[in-house]
Amino acid sequence: MSPAETGAVDEPSAELHAVAPRLRALRRSASLTLEAAARAAGLSPAHLSRLETGQRQPSLPMLLTLARVYGTTVSELLGEAVPDRDAIVRAADMEPAPAGGWTYWQAGSAGRGMQALRVHVPYGSQGDIVRVHPGEEWLYVLRGRLSLRLGDTAHVLEPGDSAHFDSLTPHRIAAAERDGAELLFVHTLLQSPVAALCLGPATGHPTSGETS
């Protein structure tokens, strides 16, 4: 089997040799099991385990895939210094981004392990979309009433109410009133920048790279 087929390189550099413990640390920080991370990356759990223990060296395409799964960059996987990120996001810099009838404002910095958004949910838009994916989500209702279904249980959230749940629970979000709802929303970025934003349809969303 060729190195490309196995995801290995013939002569691993010092950087690649050091990547194994970082792969495990990033997976754990993303709250992913070995099986879930391997499935997201298109690998077998055994193969990913060998990468994390240094028994096998990843190719560059594999590093790119794992970086996307963990919401990071190849530079961070290799332990290279990353540029400082702004800790503050000013209201004037929050550009509205419409998608699928909803409106999103980025409320956090790009390149983080979580994505923070302010979201306007219009009545009757995307209410039939059910999402299931690895990670966690937290939301806080600012205005209006929000319908949230978690598994087989339906909830109506009023302003000031919040929800924090495992994203592997099938979930559906919709405005419960014709005036719509506005909320703060935070979720873990597990497949940035190629996964769909979990609140909306599968394509055409604002990115930080895109979310969950």
Accessible surface in RSA format (square Angstrom, percent):
REM  Atomic radii and reference values for relative SASA: ProtOr
REM  Chains: A
REM  Algorithm: Lee & Richards
REM  Probe-radius: 1.40
REM  Slices: 20
REM RES _ NUM      All-atoms   Total-Side   Main-Chain    Non-polar    All polar
REM                ABS   REL    ABS   REL    ABS   REL    ABS   REL    ABS   REL
RES MET A   1   184.37  95.5 100.47  66.5  83.89 199.7  98.32  83.6  86.05 114.0
RES SER A   2    48.94  41.4  40.32  53.8   8.62  19.9  41.59  88.6   7.35  10.3
RES PRO A   3    56.09  40.9  53.23  48.5   2.87  10.4  55.87  46.1   0.22   1.4
RES ALA A   4    90.28  83.0  60.52  93.4  29.76  67.7  67.67  95.3  22.61  59.9
RES GLU A   5   123.78  71.1  89.15  67.4  34.63  82.4  41.47  80.2  82.30  67.2
RES THR A   6    19.52  13.9  17.79  18.0   1.73   4.1  17.16  23.0   2.37   3.6
RES GLY A   7     1.52   1.9   0.00   N/A   1.52   1.9   1.20   3.3   0.32   0.7
RES ALA A   8    24.25  22.3  21.74  33.5   2.51   5.7  21.74  30.6   2.51   6.7
RES VAL A   9    47.29  31.1  35.82  32.4  11.46  27.6  38.59  33.5   8.69  23.6
RES ASP A  10   118.93  83.3  86.42  86.0  32.50  76.9  33.49  78.8  85.44  85.2
RES GLU A  11   158.97  91.3 134.30 101.6  24.67  58.7  51.04  98.7 107.93  88.1
RES PRO A  12    61.66  44.9  39.44  36.0  22.22  80.8  39.44  32.6  22.22 138.1
RES SER A  13    50.54  42.7  39.02  52.1  11.52  26.5  44.54  94.8   6.00   8.4
RES ALA A  14    82.41  75.8  64.33  99.3  18.08  41.1  71.41 100.6  11.00  29.1
RES GLU A  15    87.48  50.2  83.63  63.3   3.85   9.2  31.29  60.5  56.19  45.9
RES LEU A  16    28.11  15.7  27.63  19.8   0.48   1.2  27.63  19.4   0.48   1.3
RES HIS A  17   123.10  67.3 117.75  81.8   5.35  13.7  77.68  80.1  45.42  52.9
RES ALA A  18    39.12  36.0  32.72  50.5   6.40  14.6  37.79  53.2   1.33   3.5
RES VAL A  19     0.96   0.6   0.96   0.9   0.00   0.0   0.96   0.8   0.00   0.0
RES ALA A  20     7.11   6.5   7.11  11.0   0.00   0.0   7.11  10.0   0.00   0.0
RES PRO A  21    87.55  63.8  77.76  70.9   9.79  35.6  83.18  68.7   4.37  27.2
RES ARG A  22    77.02  32.3  74.36  37.9   2.66   6.3  28.61  39.1  48.41  29.3
RES LEU A  23     0.00   0.0   0.00   0.0   0.00   0.0   0.00   0.0   0.00   0.0
RES ARG A  24    79.47  33.4  79.47  40.5   0.00   0.0  14.58  19.9  64.89  39.3
RES ALA A  25    59.55  54.8  49.26  76.0  10.29  23.4  55.91  78.7   3.64   9.6
RES LEU A  26    29.21  16.3  28.37  20.3   0.84   2.1  28.64  20.1   0.57   1.5
RES ARG A  27    21.95   9.2  21.95  11.2   0.00   0.0   0.00   0.0  21.95  13.3
RES ARG A  28   151.86  63.8 134.31  68.5  17.55  41.8  49.69  67.9 102.17  61.9
RES SER A  29    90.17  76.2  49.92  66.6  40.25  92.7  52.59 112.0  37.57  52.6
RES ALA A  30    11.73  10.8   4.45   6.9   7.29  16.6  11.56  16.3   0.17   0.5
RES SER A  31    81.17  68.6  47.05  62.8  34.11  78.6  32.16  68.5  49.00  68.7
RES LEU A  32     9.33   5.2   2.66   1.9   6.67  16.8   3.89   2.7   5.44  14.6
RES THR A  33    82.32  58.5  75.60  76.6   6.72  16.0  75.92 102.0   6.40   9.7
RES LEU A  34    39.59  22.0  36.68  26.2   2.91   7.3  36.68  25.8   2.91   7.8
RES GLU A  35    95.34  54.7  93.46  70.7   1.88   4.5  45.92  88.8  49.42  40.4
RES ALA A  36    13.37  12.3  11.34  17.5   2.03   4.6  11.38  16.0   1.99   5.3
RES ALA A  37     0.00   0.0   0.00   0.0   0.00   0.0   0.00   0.0   0.00   0.0
RES ALA A  38     0.27   0.2   0.27   0.4   0.00   0.0   0.27   0.4   0.00   0.0
RES ARG A  39   165.28  69.4 144.20  73.5  21.08  50.2  76.45 104.5  88.83  53.8
RES ALA A  40    35.72  32.8   4.82   7.4  30.90  70.3  13.46  19.0  22.26  59.0
RES ALA A  41    13.94  12.8   0.34   0.5  13.60  30.9   1.97   2.8  11.96  31.7
RES GLY A  42    68.69  84.7   0.00   N/A  68.69  84.7  37.40 102.6  31.29  70.1
RES LEU A  43    33.94  18.9  17.38  12.4  16.56  41.6  23.61  16.6  10.32  27.8
RES SER A  44    57.20  48.3  45.93  61.3  11.27  26.0  42.92  91.4  14.28  20.0
RES PRO A  45    54.61  39.8  54.47  49.7   0.14   0.5  54.61  45.1   0.00   0.0
RES ALA A  46    55.94  51.4  45.44  70.1  10.50  23.9  53.47  75.3   2.47   6.5
RES HIS A  47    22.11  12.1  22.11  15.4   0.00   0.0   5.94   6.1  16.17  18.8
RES LEU A  48     0.00   0.0   0.00   0.0   0.00   0.0   0.00   0.0   0.00   0.0
RES SER A  49    37.70  31.9  37.10  49.5   0.59   1.4   9.10  19.4  28.59  40.1
RES ARG A  50    81.44  34.2  81.33  41.5   0.11   0.3  26.59  36.3  54.85  33.2
RES LEU A  51     0.69   0.4   0.00   0.0   0.69   1.7   0.00   0.0   0.69   1.8
RES GLU A  52     7.62   4.4   1.28   1.0   6.34  15.1   0.00   0.0   7.62   6.2
RES THR A  53    65.03  46.3  32.46  32.9  32.57  77.6  40.00  53.7  25.03  37.8
RES GLY A  54    25.88  31.9   0.00   N/A  25.88  31.9   8.46  23.2  17.42  39.0
RES GLN A  55   131.47  73.5  92.52  67.6  38.95  92.7  40.01  85.2  91.47  69.4
RES ARG A  56    68.06  28.6  62.06  31.6   6.00  14.3   5.73   7.8  62.33  37.8
RES GLN A  57    18.80  10.5  17.57  12.8   1.24   2.9   9.42  20.1   9.38   7.1
RES PRO A  58     0.94   0.7   0.81   0.7   0.13   0.5   0.81   0.7   0.13   0.8
RES SER A  59    18.95  16.0  18.92  25.3   0.03   0.1  12.91  27.5   6.04   8.5
RES LEU A  60   108.74  60.6 101.63  72.7   7.12  17.9 102.19  71.8   6.56  17.6
RES PRO A  61    90.26  65.8  86.51  78.9   3.74  13.6  88.14  72.8   2.12  13.2
RES MET A  62    24.69  12.8  19.56  12.9   5.13  12.2  24.21  20.6   0.48   0.6
RES LEU A  63     3.77   2.1   3.77   2.7   0.00   0.0   3.77   2.6   0.00   0.0
RES LEU A  64    74.58  41.5  74.04  53.0   0.54   1.4  74.04  52.0   0.54   1.5
RES THR A  65    45.10  32.1  44.71  45.3   0.40   0.9  21.94  29.5  23.16  35.0
RES LEU A  66     0.00   0.0   0.00   0.0   0.00   0.0   0.00   0.0   0.00   0.0
RES ALA A  67     4.08   3.8   4.08   6.3   0.00   0.0   4.08   5.7   0.00   0.0
RES ARG A  68    93.89  39.4  93.84  47.8   0.05   0.1  12.17  16.6  81.72  49.5
RES VAL A  69     5.49   3.6   5.44   4.9   0.05   0.1   5.44   4.7   0.05   0.1
RES TYR A  70    10.22   4.8   0.00   0.0  10.22  26.6   0.00   0.0  10.22  12.6
RES GLY A  71     9.92  12.2   0.00   N/A   9.92  12.2   1.93   5.3   7.99  17.9
RES THR A  72    23.59  16.8   4.84   4.9  18.75  44.7  10.61  14.2  12.98  19.6
RES THR A  73    68.92  49.0  65.41  66.3   3.51   8.4  67.65  90.9   1.27   1.9
RES VAL A  74    26.65  17.5  23.21  21.0   3.44   8.3  23.21  20.2   3.44   9.3
RES SER A  75    44.21  37.4  42.27  56.4   1.94   4.5  10.50  22.3  33.72  47.2
RES GLU A  76    61.38  35.2  58.84  44.5   2.54   6.0  18.98  36.7  42.40  34.6
RES LEU A  77     0.00   0.0   0.00   0.0   0.00   0.0   0.00   0.0   0.00   0.0
RES LEU A  78    34.42  19.2  27.37  19.6   7.05  17.7  27.37  19.2   7.05  19.0
RES GLY A  79    43.41  53.5   0.00   N/A  43.41  53.5  11.38  31.2  32.04  71.7
RES GLU A  80    88.28  50.7  75.45  57.1  12.83  30.5  35.38  68.4  52.90  43.2
RES ALA A  81   104.71  96.3  67.69 104.5  37.02  84.2  78.79 111.0  25.91  68.6
RES VAL A  82    62.09  40.9  45.14  40.9  16.95  40.8  46.46  40.4  15.63  42.4
RES PRO A  83   113.93  83.0  99.05  90.3  14.88  54.1 111.13  91.7   2.80  17.4
RES ASP A  84   150.13 105.2 117.07 116.5  33.06  78.2  40.16  94.5 109.97 109.7
RES ARG A  85    82.41  34.6  56.67  28.9  25.75  61.3  19.74  27.0  62.67  38.0
RES ASP A  86   110.98  77.7  99.39  98.9  11.59  27.4  25.70  60.5  85.28  85.0
RES ALA A  87    86.59  79.6  54.54  84.2  32.05  72.9  58.21  82.0  28.38  75.2
RES ILE A  88   102.82  58.5  92.46  68.9  10.37  25.0  93.75  67.5   9.08  24.6
RES VAL A  89    45.46  29.9  24.32  22.0  21.14  50.9  27.01  23.5  18.45  50.0
RES ARG A  90   158.12  66.4 155.64  79.3   2.48   5.9  50.99  69.7 107.13  64.9
RES ALA A  91    85.98  79.1  67.74 104.5  18.24  41.5  68.16  96.0  17.83  47.2
RES ALA A  92    94.70  87.1  60.47  93.3  34.23  77.9  73.17 103.0  21.53  57.0
RES ASP A  93   100.83  70.6  78.42  78.0  22.42  53.0  24.91  58.6  75.92  75.7
RES MET A  94    41.97  21.7  31.79  21.0  10.17  24.2  26.55  22.6  15.42  20.4
RES GLU A  95   128.49  73.8 119.16  90.2   9.32  22.2  53.86 104.2  74.63  60.9
RES PRO A  96    75.68  55.2  60.06  54.8  15.62  56.8  60.06  49.6  15.62  97.1
RES ALA A  97    29.51  27.1  26.99  41.7   2.51   5.7  29.51  41.6   0.00   0.0
RES PRO A  98   109.00  79.4  89.40  81.5  19.60  71.2  89.58  74.0  19.42 120.7
RES ALA A  99     7.70   7.1   0.41   0.6   7.29  16.6   7.36  10.4   0.35   0.9
RES GLY A 100    45.89  56.6   0.00   N/A  45.89  56.6  25.64  70.4  20.25  45.4
RES GLY A 101    53.79  66.3   0.00   N/A  53.79  66.3  33.47  91.8  20.32  45.5
RES TRP A 102     1.35   0.5   0.92   0.4   0.43   1.0   0.92   0.5   0.43   0.7
RES THR A 103    29.32  20.9  29.32  29.7   0.00   0.0   9.44  12.7  19.88  30.1
RES TYR A 104     1.54   0.7   0.95   0.5   0.59   1.5   0.95   0.7   0.59   0.7
RES TRP A 105    40.33  16.2  40.30  19.5   0.03   0.1  31.62  16.9   8.72  14.1
RES GLN A 106    46.73  26.1  45.61  33.3   1.12   2.7  42.73  91.0   4.00   3.0
RES ALA A 107    32.76  30.1  13.63  21.0  19.13  43.5  13.63  19.2  19.13  50.7
RES GLY A 108    25.26  31.2   0.00   N/A  25.26  31.2  16.75  46.0   8.51  19.1
RES SER A 109    27.80  23.5  10.63  14.2  17.17  39.6  13.02  27.7  14.78  20.7
RES ALA A 110    60.51  55.6  46.15  71.2  14.35  32.7  47.19  66.5  13.32  35.3
RES GLY A 111    38.69  47.7   0.00   N/A  38.69  47.7  31.62  86.8   7.07  15.8
RES ARG A 112    94.29  39.6  91.47  46.6   2.81   6.7  32.57  44.5  61.71  37.4
RES GLY A 113    47.01  58.0   0.00   N/A  47.01  58.0  29.09  79.8  17.92  40.1
RES MET A 114   114.24  59.2 107.75  71.3   6.49  15.4  80.99  68.9  33.25  44.0
RES GLN A 115     4.75   2.7   2.22   1.6   2.53   6.0   4.33   9.2   0.42   0.3
RES ALA A 116    26.17  24.1  24.20  37.3   1.97   4.5  24.20  34.1   1.97   5.2
RES LEU A 117     1.64   0.9   0.42   0.3   1.22   3.1   0.42   0.3   1.22   3.3
RES ARG A 118    65.95  27.7  65.95  33.6   0.00   0.0  17.49  23.9  48.46  29.4
RES VAL A 119     0.00   0.0   0.00   0.0   0.00   0.0   0.00   0.0   0.00   0.0
RES HIS A 120    45.88  25.1  45.88  31.9   0.00   0.0  26.37  27.2  19.51  22.7
RES VAL A 121     0.00   0.0   0.00   0.0   0.00   0.0   0.00   0.0   0.00   0.0
RES PRO A 122    33.51  24.4  31.75  28.9   1.76   6.4  33.28  27.5   0.22   1.4
RES TYR A 123    97.28  45.4  75.77  43.1  21.51  56.0  34.35  25.8  62.93  77.6
RES GLY A 124    63.91  78.8   0.00   N/A  63.91  78.8  30.93  84.9  32.98  73.9
RES SER A 125    21.74  18.4  15.99  21.3   5.76  13.3  17.22  36.7   4.52   6.3
RES GLN A 126    22.54  12.6   7.34   5.4  15.20  36.2  10.85  23.1  11.69   8.9
RES GLY A 127    21.03  25.9   0.00   N/A  21.03  25.9  12.66  34.8   8.37  18.7
RES ASP A 128   119.57  83.8  97.91  97.4  21.67  51.2  40.96  96.4  78.61  78.4
RES ILE A 129    46.53  26.5  38.98  29.0   7.55  18.2  42.93  30.9   3.61   9.8
RES VAL A 130    79.94  52.6  54.56  49.4  25.38  61.1  54.56  47.4  25.38  68.8
RES ARG A 131    46.89  19.7  45.61  23.2   1.28   3.0  12.63  17.3  34.25  20.8
RES VAL A 132    84.00  55.3  54.40  49.2  29.60  71.3  54.40  47.3  29.60  80.3
RES HIS A 133    24.08  13.2  20.60  14.3   3.48   8.9  23.76  24.5   0.32   0.4
RES PRO A 134    29.42  21.4  27.98  25.5   1.43   5.2  28.35  23.4   1.06   6.6
RES GLY A 135    10.79  13.3   0.00   N/A  10.79  13.3   3.02   8.3   7.77  17.4
RES GLU A 136    75.48  43.3  73.90  55.9   1.58   3.8  22.98  44.5  52.50  42.9
RES GLU A 137     1.33   0.8   0.08   0.1   1.24   3.0   1.24   2.4   0.08   0.1
RES TRP A 138    84.38  33.9  84.15  40.7   0.23   0.6  67.73  36.1  16.65  27.0
RES LEU A 139     0.00   0.0   0.00   0.0   0.00   0.0   0.00   0.0   0.00   0.0
RES TYR A 140    76.13  35.5  76.13  43.3   0.00   0.0  39.96  30.0  36.17  44.6
RES VAL A 141     0.26   0.2   0.00   0.0   0.26   0.6   0.00   0.0   0.26   0.7
RES LEU A 142    70.77  39.4  46.40  33.2  24.37  61.3  48.65  34.2  22.11  59.5
RES ARG A 143   107.60  45.2 106.39  54.2   1.21   2.9  67.50  92.3  40.10  24.3
RES GLY A 144    14.40  17.8   0.00   N/A  14.40  17.8  10.73  29.4   3.67   8.2
RES ARG A 145    77.03  32.3  77.03  39.3   0.00   0.0  16.99  23.2  60.04  36.4
RES LEU A 146     0.00   0.0   0.00   0.0   0.00   0.0   0.00   0.0   0.00   0.0
RES SER A 147    39.37  33.3  38.69  51.6   0.68   1.6  10.46  22.3  28.91  40.5
RES LEU A 148     2.09   1.2   1.94   1.4   0.15   0.4   2.08   1.5   0.01   0.0
RES ARG A 149    81.69  34.3  81.41  41.5   0.29   0.7  23.11  31.6  58.59  35.5
RES LEU A 150    38.42  21.4  32.06  22.9   6.36  16.0  32.06  22.5   6.36  17.1
RES GLY A 151    28.45  35.1   0.00   N/A  28.45  35.1  19.51  53.5   8.94  20.0
RES ASP A 152   143.85 100.8 116.98 116.4  26.86  63.5  34.94  82.2 108.90 108.6
RES THR A 153    73.43  52.2  70.18  71.1   3.25   7.7  40.72  54.7  32.71  49.4
RES ALA A 154    64.45  59.3  38.47  59.4  25.98  59.1  38.70  54.5  25.75  68.2
RES HIS A 155    73.08  39.9  66.34  46.1   6.74  17.2  45.55  46.9  27.53  32.0
RES VAL A 156    79.60  52.4  53.09  48.1  26.52  63.9  53.09  46.1  26.52  71.9
RES LEU A 157    14.34   8.0  14.11  10.1   0.24   0.6  14.34  10.1   0.00   0.0
RES GLU A 158    74.96  43.0  74.96  56.7   0.00   0.0  40.37  78.1  34.59  28.2
RES PRO A 159    72.99  53.2  52.08  47.5  20.90  76.0  52.60  43.4  20.39 126.7
RES GLY A 160    42.74  52.7   0.00   N/A  42.74  52.7  19.35  53.1  23.39  52.4
RES ASP A 161    57.83  40.5  53.67  53.4   4.16   9.8  12.56  29.6  45.26  45.1
RES SER A 162    61.93  52.3  36.11  48.2  25.82  59.5   2.12   4.5  59.81  83.8
RES ALA A 163    16.60  15.3   8.27  12.8   8.33  18.9  16.60  23.4   0.00   0.0
RES HIS A 164   122.45  66.9  89.63  62.3  32.82  84.0  63.24  65.2  59.20  68.9
RES PHE A 165    17.38   8.7   9.21   5.7   8.17  21.3  17.38  10.5   0.00   0.0
RES ASP A 166    75.34  52.8  67.89  67.6   7.45  17.6  25.98  61.1  49.36  49.2
RES SER A 167     0.27   0.2   0.27   0.4   0.00   0.0   0.00   0.0   0.27   0.4
RES LEU A 168    97.23  54.2  85.53  61.2  11.70  29.4  86.01  60.4  11.22  30.2
RES THR A 169    46.94  33.4  42.27  42.9   4.67  11.1  22.82  30.7  24.12  36.5
RES PRO A 170    60.29  43.9  59.01  53.8   1.28   4.7  59.22  48.9   1.06   6.6
RES HIS A 171     4.76   2.6   3.22   2.2   1.54   3.9   4.16   4.3   0.60   0.7
RES ARG A 172    78.05  32.8  75.40  38.4   2.66   6.3   5.42   7.4  72.63  44.0
RES ILE A 173     9.62   5.5   4.91   3.7   4.71  11.4   4.96   3.6   4.66  12.7
RES ALA A 174    18.28  16.8  18.03  27.8   0.24   0.6  18.14  25.5   0.14   0.4
RES ALA A 175     6.39   5.9   0.00   0.0   6.39  14.5   0.00   0.0   6.39  16.9
RES ALA A 176    33.65  30.9   8.04  12.4  25.61  58.3  14.01  19.7  19.64  52.0
RES GLU A 177    66.09  37.9  61.66  46.6   4.43  10.6  24.33  47.1  41.76  34.1
RES ARG A 178   192.89  81.0 167.94  85.6  24.96  59.4  66.55  91.0 126.34  76.6
RES ASP A 179   117.52  82.3  99.66  99.2  17.86  42.2  25.28  59.5  92.25  92.0
RES GLY A 180     0.43   0.5   0.00   N/A   0.43   0.5   0.38   1.0   0.05   0.1
RES ALA A 181     0.00   0.0   0.00   0.0   0.00   0.0   0.00   0.0   0.00   0.0
RES GLU A 182    31.37  18.0  31.37  23.7   0.00   0.0   1.61   3.1  29.75  24.3
RES LEU A 183     0.02   0.0   0.02   0.0   0.00   0.0   0.02   0.0   0.00   0.0
RES LEU A 184    59.40  33.1  59.40  42.5   0.00   0.0  59.40  41.7   0.00   0.0
RES PHE A 185     0.35   0.2   0.00   0.0   0.35   0.9   0.00   0.0   0.35   1.0
RES VAL A 186    35.97  23.7  35.17  31.8   0.80   1.9  35.17  30.6   0.80   2.2
RES HIS A 187     2.24   1.2   0.38   0.3   1.86   4.8   2.24   2.3   0.00   0.0
RES THR A 188    29.04  20.7  28.43  28.8   0.60   1.4  27.82  37.4   1.22   1.9
RES LEU A 189     5.74   3.2   3.52   2.5   2.22   5.6   3.52   2.5   2.22   6.0
RES LEU A 190     5.57   3.1   5.57   4.0   0.00   0.0   5.57   3.9   0.00   0.0
RES GLN A 191    53.49  29.9  53.47  39.1   0.02   0.0   7.77  16.5  45.72  34.7
RES SER A 192    13.26  11.2  12.15  16.2   1.11   2.5   1.98   4.2  11.28  15.8
RES PRO A 193    67.91  49.5  58.23  53.1   9.68  35.2  58.23  48.1   9.68  60.2
RES VAL A 194   100.67  66.2  69.85  63.2  30.81  74.3  74.95  65.1  25.71  69.7
RES ALA A 195    12.63  11.6   4.31   6.7   8.32  18.9  12.63  17.8   0.00   0.0
RES ALA A 196    22.71  20.9  14.32  22.1   8.38  19.1  14.65  20.6   8.06  21.3
RES LEU A 197     0.35   0.2   0.35   0.2   0.00   0.0   0.35   0.2   0.00   0.0
RES CYS A 198     3.40   2.6   0.26   0.3   3.14   7.4   1.11   2.8   2.29   2.5
RES LEU A 199     9.28   5.2   1.43   1.0   7.85  19.7   3.51   2.5   5.78  15.5
RES GLY A 200     0.00   0.0   0.00   N/A   0.00   0.0   0.00   0.0   0.00   0.0
RES PRO A 201    42.93  31.3  41.13  37.5   1.79   6.5  42.93  35.4   0.00   0.0
RES ALA A 202    70.32  64.7  53.10  81.9  17.22  39.2  53.10  74.8  17.22  45.6
RES THR A 203   109.46  77.9  98.36  99.7  11.10  26.5  71.13  95.5  38.34  58.0
RES GLY A 204    66.76  82.3   0.00   N/A  66.76  82.3  42.74 117.3  24.02  53.8
RES HIS A 205    13.24   7.2   0.71   0.5  12.53  32.1   3.04   3.1  10.21  11.9
RES PRO A 206    23.64  17.2   8.80   8.0  14.84  54.0  21.72  17.9   1.92  11.9
RES THR A 207    68.81  48.9  48.46  49.1  20.35  48.5  17.68  23.8  51.13  77.3
RES SER A 208    25.58  21.6   4.34   5.8  21.24  48.9   9.47  20.2  16.11  22.6
RES GLY A 209    18.88  23.3   0.00   N/A  18.88  23.3   6.00  16.5  12.88  28.9
RES GLU A 210    37.98  21.8  37.98  28.7   0.00   0.0   0.29   0.6  37.69  30.8
RES THR A 211     0.00   0.0   0.00   0.0   0.00   0.0   0.00   0.0   0.00   0.0
RES SER A 212    13.19  11.1   0.61   0.8  12.59  29.0   7.69  16.4   5.50   7.7
END  Absolute sums over single chains surface
CHAIN  1 A    10671.1       8258.5       2412.6       5968.4       4702.7
END  Absolute sums over all chains
TOTAL         10671.1       8258.5       2412.6       5968.4       4702.7
